[in-house]
Amino acid sequence: MEVKLGGLVGYAIRFEDCTSKETSIKYMTDGVLLRESLVEADLDKYSCIIMDEAHERALNTDVLMGLIKKVLARRRDLKLIVTSATMNADRFSRFYGGAPEFFIPGRTFPVDIQYSRSPCEDYVDSAVRQVLAIHVSQGPGDILVFMTGQEDIECTCELIDERLKQLNDPPKLSILPIYSQMPADLQAKIFDRAAPGVRKVIVATNIAETSLTVDGIMYVVDSGFSKLKVYNPRMGMDTLQITPISQANASQRAGRAGRTGPGKAFHLYTERAFRDEFYIQTIPEIQRTNLANTVLLLKSLGVKDLLDFDFMDPPPQETISTSLFDLWALGALDNLGDLTELGRQMTSFPMDPSMAKLVITSCDYGCSEEILTIVSMLSVPSVFYRPKERMEEADAAREKFFDSSSDHLTLLNVYQQWAGNGRRDGWCVTHFLHPKALRRAEEIRNQIRDIMVSNKMQLVSCGYDMEIVRLCICSGYYHQAAKRKGLGEYLNLRTSVSMQLHPTSALYNSGDPPDYVVYHELILTSKEYMSCVTAVDATWLADLGAVFYSVKQKGYSTKLKRTTEQEFNKKVEIEQQMAIDRQKAAARAKEEEEKKVRKPTVKRSALLGRSESPLYLSVVGSRVVDSQQEASSLQKGTCI
């Protein structure tokens, strides 16, 4: 359209808004639109909303579809257009009450799809052989290979290079990997035009399915796999699993070969496997991810009963229950599952609830400047670059930033030294850091700072008192704590799951591992690894997370423990009855106000009480409720 960005046409992403009063066409992420609905429930400023790539079924997109469905019932003037190259149009049409469907032919060229005759045992080896076969026997055109992640990509590139050298006078081939942890300048090389007589082979993750379009691709080699992040609510852990792609993903990958001319797609799996073993669509993200942030958002939008919300595909009830309990543990929800004042404050920050609480409580601890930097660094991909051919150098450079008590403080050191050295790209290269990630962290820091200023929150530095920062970190992560079991091995204090310090952690080779730690997240790869760990004191956990932990004192008898639990459970029953009485009274008052006669419907809600005993805290009888639906299973207390 040849207009200045931010004028007639603008965009908005998390922590960045490039629009003005003159903007009529606004590109944005689904998360930004979702947060806008907090301020303007009917989205009155928009007359038409276009939701693209709907087949991906991202978490925010699914929530938006349910919210917009309600908005459409109130606003007949609003137009919604849902688009995708591979979605199940009939499913979306039925969700929106029989909305009309349109098929618009694309501008792509025909693609010859070829399947493997038999299942392949090693998709990396099969991909390498297929690439070399294309290179020596097929006509001009670049090759795009789909792999699962960095390790597979690097291995594939190495094998292609090794086997190419074994051929007798092969044509020239430029091998280009691309994955998220690569520096931006190296990623950009895939867009460079190859020299005359040179073919490019790009080895990428599934980011190349839709997010990247590279001219000149005529051949696609599809491994048939991708890495999927799946949340286990019982263990409170994300797992990175290599799983078969869906039929929709396979179609997207094949379509990359037909952008600029007729192409060929080589699937490294059989047609029968494609037809019988692949899901038609990818499992919606809402059914395989932690929903704490989404639950907090829906609560702030006034959604009382999450199980009654109009999801296209409802999330597992256990995941909702776990998310409600975690939000209650953080203080974002009260005993009835309603937002607390802290919870309302947390919705102002577009980030994980634990990090939002860190930012808010940092003002009380007097370390908001430091926490602001830490949460900004946690909001970007890893700033550390570790190329396979220079791993030892990269590890040595990384260790210079280590704080042996905390990975969070290590990130703080990186940012402060980067800022202190003029934010120079050359300094980043020397220290194996991603300059683009650091610049993005600074942008996010400025945006969060603006939110804090607008909320009249105090910005103050603690100077060199890093113990205060660790105490503040504990206040946001005390529900994710672990106790040392052995060398580098810990037990989760709530679930008793065994977990490890990651080898890249600053605490891994500290010599004297701390007895207690809190962590940012738990990820299962080859083992259960804690990500971003900070050492804490047992007394901090007992003080900040009294609902979970207590310090067991000498001479504390089983009889006293049983008596304490009985008193606690009795208090739960009293609070429970009080809540029911309040609900009945509210229902009667509403009836009188509306002057209608009807029998009140009151759902029994179990309240969570708190033990008054300083010696032992039992949470055996505790529950968090979501209005009409019990939200949490029994949670056991822990003695430290």
HELIX and SHEET records of a PDB file:
HELIX    1   1 ASP A   30  VAL A   39  1                                  10    
HELIX    2   2 ALA A   54  GLU A   56  5                                   3    
HELIX    3   3 LEU A   59  ARG A   74  1                                  16    
HELIX    4   4 ALA A   89  PHE A   95  1                                   7    
HELIX    5   5 TYR A  123  SER A  137  1                                  15    
HELIX    6   6 GLN A  150  GLN A  166  1                                  17    
HELIX    7   7 ALA A  184  GLN A  187  1                                   4    
HELIX    8   8 ALA A  188  PHE A  191  5                                   4    
HELIX    9   9 ASN A  206  GLU A  209  5                                   4    
HELIX   10  10 GLN A  247  GLY A  255  1                                   9    
HELIX   11  11 ARG A  256  GLY A  258  5                                   3    
HELIX   12  12 GLU A  271  ASP A  276  1                                   6    
HELIX   13  13 GLU A  285  GLN A  287  5                                   3    
HELIX   14  14 ALA A  292  SER A  300  1                                   9    
HELIX   15  15 LEU A  306  ASP A  308  5                                   3    
HELIX   16  16 GLN A  317  LEU A  330  1                                  14    
HELIX   17  17 GLU A  341  MET A  346  1                                   6    
HELIX   18  18 PRO A  353  TYR A  365  1                                  13    
HELIX   19  19 SER A  368  LEU A  378  1                                  11    
HELIX   20  20 LYS A  388  ARG A  390  5                                   3    
HELIX   21  21 MET A  391  GLU A  399  1                                   9    
HELIX   22  22 ASP A  407  GLY A  420  1                                  14    
HELIX   23  23 ASP A  425  THR A  430  1                                   6    
HELIX   24  24 PRO A  435  SER A  454  1                                  20    
HELIX   25  25 MET A  466  TYR A  477  1                                  12    
HELIX   26  26 ALA A  538  LEU A  544  1                                   7    
HELIX   27  27 THR A  558  GLU A  594  1                                  37    
SHEET    1   A 3 GLU A  16  CYS A  18  0                                        
SHEET    2   A 3 VAL A   9  ILE A  13 -1                                        
SHEET    3   A 3 ILE A  25  MET A  28  1                                        
SHEET    1   B 2 CYS A  48  MET A  51  0                                        
SHEET    2   B 2 LYS A  79  VAL A  82  1                                        
SHEET    1   C 6 VAL A 111  TYR A 115  0                                        
SHEET    2   C 6 GLY A 263  HIS A 267  1                                        
SHEET    3   C 6 ILE A 217  ASP A 222  1                                        
SHEET    4   C 6 ASP A 142  PHE A 146  1                                        
SHEET    5   C 6 VAL A 198  ALA A 204  1                                        
SHEET    6   C 6 LYS A 172  ILE A 178  1                                        
SHEET    1   D 7 PHE A 225  ASN A 232  0                                        
SHEET    2   D 7 MET A 237  PRO A 244 -1                                        
SHEET    3   D 7 TYR A 516  LEU A 524  1                                        
SHEET    4   D 7 ALA A 481  GLY A 486 -1                                        
SHEET    5   D 7 GLU A 489  ASN A 492 -1                                        
SHEET    6   D 7 SER A 498  LEU A 501 -1                                        
SHEET    7   D 7 GLU A 528  ALA A 535  1                                        
SHEET    1   E 2 TYR A 549  SER A 550  0                                        
SHEET    2   E 2 THR A 638  CYS A 639  1                                        
SHEET    1   F 2 VAL A 625  ASP A 626  0                                        
SHEET    2   F 2 GLN A 629  GLU A 630 -1                                        
END                                                                             
